[in-house]
Amino acid sequence: MRELSELIEVEDPAWPVLGAELRDAAVPVDVLDADPRRGAAALVQTQVTVRSFLGAFLLRSGGAFVDDGWLRVYGSPAADNPRRLPSLARVNGYPPVTVPDWLPQTGLVVAHDVLGGTFVVQGGPADEVGLPGQPGEVVYFAPDSLRWEALGAGYGAWLSWMLAGGTEEFYENLRWPGWRDEVRDLDGDRGLSLHPPLWSAEAHQDLGATSRRVVTMAELLELEREMGAQFDEVDPGPLGAP
């Protein structure tokens, strides 16, 4: 297990580039300040260096609300967190103290969207972890299909795309008129449950006509996991624990 010094004392740290992308993002972004001590502990347990976007974001950020909070990207525990955005450690069930060789079961949950969509950095060969894609690739559990999708990019490229306005393309068919007013002030541990549900054909006839209810992300993800298992008769696996 690499010590903190090995993870932060590197050439070409990613934060100058990532920090600029966060400041100059094409969509509204609210970045929370990290608690330095707890951020360092999270970095050691995750075992990534700050040369990577993931390591830099984890050490220097308490997470971020992207595109007015539609997307929540998890960082280290925030120093000040009035909107209750969970940390990467909490969402992935990190042990309370650093444990050598501990890793999440199938991959690292790095973000959720307000609809319960889950972004995971794939953690191993597909036949071992039950997720599509290659190790290190970001995969997405889609709330409208209740299936995993490989996105063909690692964490850094995925985050850069989201900050550059990729949310508009990625969610083109999952947004309704006035969604910003419903999402902007939601806490980081809350999401929207739609009726008819997103995985039904009825919902997509007119998303704006669906009824939407604020629920905890834990409730939303539990329902999606249960329904995904019913539809495919295969448990989609952990979706994180906000």
N, C-alpha and C positions, 0 to 999 in steps of 0.2 A: 504494500500500500504506500503510495507516494505521499510525502509530507507536504504541508502547505507551501513551504518555500519552493518546492519543485513545481508546484502548480501555478505560482504567481510570478516567480522570477524567470521569465521567458523573454525571448526576442519577439518583436512584432506583436505585442498584445493587441487584442481585437477591439478594446474599448474605444480608442479614438475614432475608429471607423463606425462602430456600432452606435456610439454616442451621437455622432453627427447624423446618422440615419434616423435615430429616434427624435432628434431636435427638428430635422427637416422633413419629417414624414409627410406623405401626401394626404393622410387622414389624421383626424385628431387623436393625439396620444397623451395619456397621463401616466408618467413614470413615477413610481414611489421610491423613496430613498431606502437604501438597505441599512440594516443594523450590521455594522462591520464585523462584530464578533460572530454573530450567528450566520452571517454570509460566508465567512471563512470556514465555519464548521460544515455548512452545506456543501461547499466546494470540495472539501476533503472527502466527505462521504460519497459525492458524485464522481470524484476522481477524473475530472476534466481540467485541462489547463486554460488559462485566460487568453491563450492564443485563439481559442475557439469562441464563436459568438455565444455558445451555451455557457461556457465558463465565465466569460466576461459579464454576461447578463446576470448570472447567478451571484457573482461576487459584488457587482456594483449596483444592482437594482433589487428593490423589494417587489418587483413585478410591474406590470403595465396594463392599463385599460386601453385597447387599441380600437380605433374607429368608434369613438364615443361609447366604448365599453361593450361593443358587440363581441369582441374577442378579448379574452383575458389570458395574458402570457405570464407564467409563474416564475418568480425569482426567489431570492432568499427572504426570510421573514422581514417584513418592512419595519422601519423605525417608527413610523406613524401610519396607522392604517384604519382611518375612520370608516372606510367602505368595505372593510372585512374581506380583503382579497387574500385567499389562502396562499401559503408558500408552497414552493415546489416540494419541500420536504414533507409537509403535511399531506399534500395531495397524493404523494407516492408512498406514504406510510413509512418514512424513514425511522429507524430506531432512534431512541432518545439520546444515545451516545454513539460515537463512531464505531462501527463494527467492520473489521476487515472482511473483504470479499462479499459483503452484502450487496445485493442488487435487486431491483424490482423484478417481479416474476417474468413478465414478457417484454417490458420496455418501459421507458420513462415518459410519464404523462407530463407534457410541457405546456399545454394550453387547453382551455375549453372555450366554446362560444356560447352565446346566451341561449341557444336552442338545445344545448346538451351535446353538440358535436365535440369529439375528443381528439386531440392531436398527441401522438405518441412517437417518440424516437424508438424505432424498432430495435429490440435488444438481442437478436440472435437469428440463426437460420430459421426460415419459415416453418420447417417441419418440426422444429423444437418449441418455438414460442407461439405458434398458431396465428401469426400475423403475416400479411402479405409483405412483399418488398424485401429489401436487403438490410443487413445490420447497419444501423446508423441512419437509415432513411426515415423520413417522417411519414407516418400513416395516419389515416383519418377515419374515425367511426362516424358515419354520416347519419344524422337523426331522421333523414327522410327515407333512407333505404335500410337502415339498421344493419349495415355491413361495413367492413373495413375496406378502405381504398388506399393503395400506395400512391404517394404524390410525386415520386421521382426526384426528390430533392432532400438534402440533409437539412439540419436545423438552421444553419446560417443562411442558406439560399431561401429557405421557406420564410424565415423571419424578415429578411430583406424584401421579399415579394409582398408580404402582408403590409409592411410599412410603406412601400411604394404605391399602395393602392390596390393590391391584389385582392383585398377583401371584397371590393366591388364586383370583380369578375367571379371570384369563387362562390359568392353568395347571391349571385344575380337572380336565381330562381327561388330564393328562400327569404326574400324581403318583401315588405308590403308598404304602402304609402303611410308615412308617419311613424315608421319604426324607430327613428332616432328619439322621438319624444318619449317612447315607452322604455327605451333601453338606457338612455343617458345617465339616469340617476340610480340605477339598480346597484345594489351592493355586489361585491365580487363573489359571494357565495349564493347568489340567487340567479335563477334563469326563468325562461318563459315556457310554459306548457300550453300547447295549442289544442283546440278541439274544433273540428275533427283533427286527429293527430297528424303530424307531418308525414308519417308513412302511409297515409291513406290517400287515395285518388281524390276524394272529396276536398281535402285541404287545398290541393293545388289547382282546383277549379277557380278559386278566388281566395288567396291567402289573407287579403284584407278583411274578408267576411268571417274568418275564424274567430272564435273567442280565445282570449289569451289571459292566462292566469300566472301570477308570480308565485313561484315555488322555490324551495331550496334546490341547489344543484344536486345534492345527494339524492333527493327524491326523484328528480328528473332522470338522473343517470341510472338509478336502480330500475325505474320503469323501462327505460330503453334496453337495458341489459336483459330484463325478463322477457320483453317482447321480441328482442333479437333471438333469444334462445328458443322461443316458441316458433318463430317463423322458419328458422333454419335447422332447428333441433340440434344446434351447437351453441354452447355458451360463448359469447364473444370475448369473455375474459374481463379482467379489471378495467374499469373506466376512470379510475381515480376516486379519491375521497375528499372532496372539498369541504 
